[in-house]
Amino acid sequence: MKTDNVLAKMQEITEKSVKLYKCDFYDFDVPRIKDENPSEFVWMVRETGTHIMTPRLCDEDKVAWRNRYELLASINKDFYYCTMNPDGSGTVTKSPKRCEEFAARQTR
């Protein structure tokens, strides 16, 4: 889904889907996005919180990144592949397949 503001779309999804620990999005995901400014990332959502996986997290240890991804994938419900332009526009696409492809690219 193309959107003018990726963070606004993510906030909409958070408010609709997350019942507990919405702070995951506000306290962890948003600051990470603003700090790293990733052009693409995986965002995982469940009723009890969110997780974000960016390329920068992979820089130090590809095996640990992959293990973390697999663990988080096992506990999360919805998987979003996100792209973001410098102006904040981009896409938020619900797609486990695209997320897995992203994870595979990060850990080659």
C-alpha positions in Angstrom: 0.0 0.0 0.0 1.6 3.3 -1.1 1.3 5.9 1.5 2.3 9.6 1.9 3.5 8.9 5.4 4.9 5.6 6.4 4.9 6.4 10.1 1.3 7.6 10.0 0.2 4.3 8.3 2.2 2.3 10.9 0.5 4.3 13.7 -2.9 3.5 12.2 -2.1 -0.2 12.2 -0.7 -0.1 15.7 -3.8 1.6 17.1 -6.1 -0.9 15.3 -4.1 -4.1 15.9 -2.1 -3.8 19.1 -4.1 -4.2 22.3 -1.2 -4.2 24.8 2.3 -2.6 24.7 1.6 0.0 22.0 4.6 1.7 23.5 6.7 -0.8 21.5 5.8 1.3 18.4 6.1 4.7 20.0 9.2 4.1 22.2 11.2 1.8 20.1 10.1 1.6 16.4 9.6 5.3 15.7 12.9 6.4 17.3 14.8 3.6 15.4 13.2 4.7 12.1 14.1 8.4 12.8 17.6 7.5 13.9 18.5 5.1 11.1 16.3 6.4 8.3 16.2 3.0 6.6 15.0 2.8 3.0 13.5 -0.6 3.7 12.7 -2.7 6.8 10.5 -5.4 8.2 7.8 -4.5 10.8 6.1 -7.2 12.8 2.8 -6.7 14.7 0.8 -8.7 17.2 -1.8 -8.0 19.8 0.9 -7.6 22.4 3.3 -5.3 20.7 5.5 -4.7 17.6 9.1 -5.4 16.4 11.1 -3.7 13.8 14.1 -5.3 11.8 16.3 -2.8 9.9 19.4 -3.5 7.8 21.5 -1.6 10.4 20.7 -4.3 13.0 22.4 -6.8 10.7 25.7 -4.9 10.3 27.4 -6.4 13.3 26.3 -10.1 13.2 24.3 -11.7 10.4 23.8 -15.0 12.2 22.4 -13.2 15.3 20.2 -11.0 13.0 18.8 -14.1 11.3 18.2 -15.9 14.6 16.4 -12.8 16.0 14.3 -12.6 12.9 13.2 -16.2 13.1 12.4 -15.9 16.8 10.4 -12.8 16.3 8.6 -14.3 13.3 7.5 -17.2 15.4 5.7 -14.9 17.9 4.3 -12.2 15.7 1.0 -12.3 13.7 1.3 -9.8 10.9 4.3 -9.0 8.8 4.8 -5.8 6.9 7.5 -5.0 4.4 8.1 -1.3 4.4 9.9 1.1 2.1 10.6 4.7 3.0 11.8 7.6 1.0 13.7 10.5 2.6 10.5 12.6 2.6 8.7 9.9 4.7 6.5 8.6 1.8 6.7 4.9 0.9 4.9 1.7 1.2 3.6 -0.5 4.0 2.8 -3.9 2.5 1.4 -6.8 4.5 3.5 -9.7 3.1 5.3 -12.5 5.0 6.9 -13.5 1.7 8.4 -10.0 1.1 9.6 -10.0 4.7 11.3 -13.3 4.3 13.0 -12.2 1.1 14.3 -9.1 2.9 15.6 -11.3 5.7 17.4 -13.5 3.2 19.0 -10.5 1.5 20.3 -9.2 4.9 21.9 -12.4 5.9 23.7 -13.5 2.7 
